[in-house]
Amino acid sequence: TQTQTHTQFADHEREELPEVVESVHVQMSRMHADLQRLSYQVNEEKSTDDATDPLYFICETLNNHMAILSNIDSSSDDLQRRIESLHGYTASSYSY
């Protein structure tokens, strides 16, 4: 019946959710590491607090992006823990 089909679809989606969360977590971690490395490289080449310097704005933007990605990473970790607790998964079942 139609209700069973919807239930099966919802069950399938719930089963795949931890894998999606893990994938997003891995992607966000990589992006965070890339931006952090880039920001450090830019900061090493030229360190300035001159607000008229375009490099200053680039550094500020990268630092803001890093802060946002760090927040997203933390939130995705929290979301993954919640999903794992709902499904009875443990963090040791994933390989990072």
MDAnalysis code that builds the backbone (N, CA, C; Angstrom):
import MDAnalysis as mda
import numpy as np

u = mda.Universe.empty(288, n_residues=96, atom_resindex=np.repeat(np.arange(96), 3), trajectory=True)
u.add_TopologyAttr("name", ["N", "CA", "C"] * 96)
u.add_TopologyAttr("resid", np.arange(1, 97))
u.add_TopologyAttr("resname", ["THR", "GLN", "THR", "GLN", "THR", "HIS", "THR", "GLN", "PHE", "ALA", "ASP", "HIS", "GLU", "ARG", "GLU", "GLU", "LEU", "PRO", "GLU", "VAL", "VAL", "GLU", "SER", "VAL", "HIS", "VAL", "GLN", "MET", "SER", "ARG", "MET", "HIS", "ALA", "ASP", "LEU", "GLN", "ARG", "LEU", "SER", "TYR", "GLN", "VAL", "ASN", "GLU", "GLU", "LYS", "SER", "THR", "ASP", "ASP", "ALA", "THR", "ASP", "PRO", "LEU", "TYR", "PHE", "ILE", "CYS", "GLU", "THR", "LEU", "ASN", "ASN", "HIS", "MET", "ALA", "ILE", "LEU", "SER", "ASN", "ILE", "ASP", "SER", "SER", "SER", "ASP", "ASP", "LEU", "GLN", "ARG", "ARG", "ILE", "GLU", "SER", "LEU", "HIS", "GLY", "TYR", "THR", "ALA", "SER", "SER", "TYR", "SER", "TYR"])
u.atoms.positions = np.array([
    [0.833, -1.189, 0.000],
    [0.000, 0.000, 0.000],
    [0.874, 1.248, 0.000],
    [0.204, 2.372, -0.175],
    [0.934, 3.638, -0.277],
    [1.597, 4.009, 1.049],
    [0.935, 3.711, 2.161],
    [1.499, 4.028, 3.475],
    [2.769, 3.228, 3.722],
    [2.764, 1.951, 3.332],
    [3.953, 1.131, 3.501],
    [5.098, 1.646, 2.648],
    [4.798, 2.101, 1.438],
    [5.822, 2.643, 0.555],
    [6.464, 3.870, 1.169],
    [5.622, 4.762, 1.725],
    [6.163, 5.968, 2.369],
    [6.987, 5.607, 3.595],
    [6.535, 4.636, 4.352],
    [7.267, 4.209, 5.541],
    [8.601, 3.592, 5.148],
    [8.601, 2.763, 4.119],
    [9.840, 2.154, 3.662],
    [10.811, 3.216, 3.163],
    [10.298, 4.205, 2.430],
    [11.144, 5.287, 1.941],
    [11.738, 6.063, 3.112],
    [10.913, 6.390, 4.110],
    [11.391, 7.132, 5.283],
    [12.430, 6.316, 6.051],
    [12.187, 5.013, 6.181],
    [13.156, 4.155, 6.864],
    [14.483, 4.134, 6.112],
    [14.403, 4.034, 4.804],
    [15.609, 4.035, 3.973],
    [16.376, 5.348, 4.136],
    [15.658, 6.468, 4.129],
    [16.292, 7.777, 4.304],
    [16.959, 7.868, 5.672],
    [16.296, 7.390, 6.713],
    [16.877, 7.426, 8.060],
    [18.133, 6.563, 8.145],
    [18.127, 5.423, 7.453],
    [19.293, 4.548, 7.475],
    [20.479, 5.188, 6.767],
    [20.224, 5.974, 5.746],
    [21.304, 6.610, 4.999],
    [21.799, 7.895, 5.653],
    [21.044, 8.459, 6.567],
    [21.390, 9.743, 7.170],
    [22.763, 9.764, 7.841],
    [23.138, 8.734, 8.617],
    [24.481, 8.784, 9.226],
    [25.594, 8.849, 8.180],
    [25.421, 8.170, 7.054],
    [26.433, 8.215, 6.000],
    [26.508, 9.607, 5.387],
    [25.360, 10.249, 5.222],
    [25.335, 11.610, 4.675],
    [26.015, 12.567, 5.647],
    [25.706, 12.425, 6.921],
    [26.319, 13.287, 7.941],
    [27.828, 13.081, 7.953],
    [28.264, 11.831, 7.875],
    [29.703, 11.556, 7.856],
    [30.357, 12.187, 6.633],
    [29.726, 12.070, 5.492],
    [30.271, 12.643, 4.264],
    [30.389, 14.159, 4.371],
    [29.354, 14.800, 4.875],
    [29.384, 16.251, 5.044],
    [30.470, 16.638, 6.038],
    [30.583, 15.877, 7.106],
    [31.603, 16.154, 8.121],
    [33.008, 16.081, 7.509],
    [33.263, 15.047, 6.730],
    [34.576, 14.880, 6.105],
    [34.851, 16.030, 5.140],
    [33.868, 16.383, 4.333],
    [34.040, 17.478, 3.372],
    [34.296, 18.802, 4.084],
    [33.542, 19.064, 5.146],
    [33.719, 20.313, 5.877],
    [35.079, 20.347, 6.577],
    [35.520, 19.219, 7.088],
    [36.843, 19.158, 7.731],
    [37.949, 19.458, 6.727],
    [37.807, 18.907, 5.526],
    [38.806, 19.181, 4.484],
    [38.800, 20.658, 4.096],
    [37.603, 21.222, 3.932],
    [37.506, 22.637, 3.575],
    [38.108, 23.502, 4.673],
    [37.837, 23.143, 5.911],
    [38.371, 23.900, 7.038],
    [39.894, 23.851, 7.028],
    [40.448, 22.666, 6.826],
    [41.910, 22.522, 6.799],
    [42.510, 23.302, 5.637],
    [41.875, 23.248, 4.475],
    [42.377, 23.986, 3.310],
    [42.360, 25.492, 3.555],
    [41.256, 25.987, 4.079],
    [41.165, 27.428, 4.350],
    [42.141, 27.853, 5.440],
    [42.298, 27.009, 6.433],
    [43.234, 27.336, 7.507],
    [44.659, 27.412, 6.962],
    [45.041, 26.429, 6.142],
    [46.378, 26.424, 5.549],
    [46.581, 27.657, 4.669],
    [45.590, 27.981, 3.857],
    [45.672, 29.143, 2.980],
    [45.785, 30.433, 3.786],
    [44.998, 30.522, 4.827],
    [45.040, 31.719, 5.666],
    [46.413, 31.891, 6.320],
    [46.976, 30.817, 6.820],
    [48.304, 30.896, 7.427],
    [49.353, 31.301, 6.404],
    [49.253, 30.760, 5.189],
    [50.208, 31.115, 4.144],
    [50.112, 32.597, 3.806],
    [48.901, 33.085, 3.677],
    [48.710, 34.504, 3.351],
    [49.216, 35.371, 4.489],
    [48.915, 34.973, 5.715],
    [49.363, 35.747, 6.877],
    [50.886, 35.760, 7.000],
    [51.533, 34.679, 6.622],
    [52.996, 34.625, 6.688],
    [53.632, 35.539, 5.649],
    [53.032, 35.610, 4.467],
    [53.602, 36.421, 3.393],
    [53.553, 37.913, 3.711],
    [52.465, 38.316, 4.306],
    [52.352, 39.735, 4.614],
    [51.389, 39.913, 5.774],
    [51.885, 40.438, 6.833],
    [51.055, 40.693, 7.996],
    [50.843, 42.195, 8.104],
    [49.586, 42.605, 7.987],
    [49.279, 44.032, 8.042],
    [47.930, 44.257, 8.696],
    [47.782, 45.380, 9.314],
    [46.495, 45.785, 9.873],
    [45.982, 47.014, 9.141],
    [46.552, 47.295, 7.992],
    [46.154, 48.447, 7.190],
    [44.829, 48.131, 6.512],
    [43.761, 48.763, 6.960],
    [42.420, 48.489, 6.444],
    [42.255, 48.900, 4.986],
    [43.197, 49.644, 4.438],
    [43.100, 50.021, 3.025],
    [43.781, 49.010, 2.113],
    [44.523, 48.084, 2.693],
    [45.244, 47.075, 1.923],
    [44.274, 45.954, 1.520],
    [44.168, 45.650, 0.223],
    [43.260, 44.571, -0.215],
    [43.579, 43.228, 0.432],
    [44.851, 42.962, 0.710],
    [45.230, 41.715, 1.351],
    [44.635, 41.618, 2.759],
    [44.500, 42.748, 3.415],
    [43.879, 42.782, 4.739],
    [42.450, 42.251, 4.650],
    [41.703, 42.697, 3.647],
    [40.323, 42.253, 3.487],
    [40.251, 40.768, 3.134],
    [41.200, 40.302, 2.335],
    [41.242, 38.882, 1.994],
    [41.494, 38.060, 3.254],
    [42.443, 38.498, 4.069],
    [42.748, 37.794, 5.313],
    [41.550, 37.791, 6.256],
    [40.902, 38.925, 6.353],
    [39.713, 39.013, 7.205],
    [38.623, 38.066, 6.712],
    [38.433, 38.037, 5.412],
    [37.415, 37.151, 4.831],
    [37.756, 35.692, 5.095],
    [39.020, 35.319, 4.875],
    [39.435, 33.942, 5.141],
    [39.288, 33.592, 6.618],
    [39.641, 34.498, 7.481],
    [39.495, 34.243, 8.920],
    [38.024, 34.080, 9.294],
    [37.158, 34.883, 8.701],
    [35.722, 34.744, 8.948],
    [35.207, 33.410, 8.426],
    [35.659, 33.016, 7.244],
    [35.251, 31.727, 6.686],
    [35.713, 30.578, 7.579],
    [36.930, 30.691, 8.097],
    [37.436, 29.649, 8.993],
    [36.576, 29.554, 10.250],
    [36.188, 30.680, 10.791],
    [35.351, 30.675, 11.990],
    [33.996, 30.029, 11.697],
    [33.432, 30.361, 10.537],
    [32.142, 29.780, 10.157],
    [32.283, 28.274, 9.947],
    [33.330, 27.855, 9.242],
    [33.538, 26.423, 9.013],
    [33.785, 25.675, 10.323],
    [34.475, 26.303, 11.231],
    [34.708, 25.683, 12.531],
    [33.381, 25.480, 13.259],
    [32.511, 26.467, 13.178],
    [31.189, 26.364, 13.790],
    [30.373, 25.265, 13.120],
    [30.416, 25.202, 11.786],
    [29.694, 24.167, 11.053],
    [30.243, 22.787, 11.406],
    [31.564, 22.686, 11.510],
    [32.188, 21.420, 11.871],
    [31.717, 20.964, 13.245],
    [31.704, 21.882, 14.180],
    [31.246, 21.565, 15.526],
    [29.775, 21.147, 15.516],
    [28.970, 21.870, 14.745],
    [27.548, 21.541, 14.651],
    [27.332, 20.192, 13.981],
    [28.134, 19.886, 12.967],
    [27.984, 18.592, 12.296],
    [28.402, 17.458, 13.223],
    [29.425, 17.689, 14.055],
    [29.801, 16.682, 15.047],
    [28.645, 16.430, 16.011],
    [28.020, 17.506, 16.464],
    [26.893, 17.388, 17.381],
    [25.738, 16.653, 16.714],
    [25.448, 17.012, 15.464],
    [24.376, 16.356, 14.720],
    [24.676, 14.873, 14.542],
    [25.924, 14.547, 14.226],
    [26.290, 13.147, 14.048],
    [26.107, 12.377, 15.345],
    [26.509, 12.948, 16.473],
    [26.326, 12.276, 17.766],
    [24.850, 12.042, 18.048],
    [24.017, 13.018, 17.736],
    [22.573, 12.863, 17.962],
    [21.994, 11.762, 17.081],
    [22.402, 11.748, 15.834],
    [21.895, 10.719, 14.922],
    [22.371, 9.344, 15.360],
    [23.630, 9.260, 15.749],
    [24.159, 7.979, 16.216],
    [23.398, 7.493, 17.437],
    [23.066, 8.402, 18.342],
    [22.332, 7.985, 19.529],
    [20.923, 7.520, 19.168],
    [20.332, 8.119, 18.138],
    [19.002, 7.696, 17.705],
    [19.032, 6.326, 17.041],
    [20.094, 6.036, 16.339],
    [20.192, 4.782, 15.601],
    [21.025, 3.728, 16.314],
    [21.580, 4.052, 17.457],
    [22.386, 3.088, 18.188],
    [23.770, 2.878, 17.607],
    [24.206, 3.785, 16.731],
    [25.547, 3.682, 16.164],
    [26.557, 4.219, 17.159],
    [27.788, 3.797, 16.991],
    [28.868, 4.358, 17.797],
    [29.864, 5.001, 16.878],
    [30.600, 5.957, 17.378],
    [31.591, 6.663, 16.565],
    [32.674, 5.703, 16.089],
    [32.896, 4.617, 16.826],
    [33.944, 3.678, 16.418],
    [33.571, 2.900, 15.167],
    [32.304, 2.938, 14.768],
    [31.906, 2.226, 13.558],
    [32.266, 2.993, 12.302],
    [32.730, 4.229, 12.453],
    [33.143, 5.045, 11.303],
    [34.652, 5.111, 11.250],
    [35.172, 5.164, 10.046],
    [36.618, 5.358, 9.896],
    [36.848, 6.708, 9.261],
    [37.508, 7.596, 9.982],
    [37.760, 8.951, 9.478],
    [39.113, 9.018, 8.859],
])
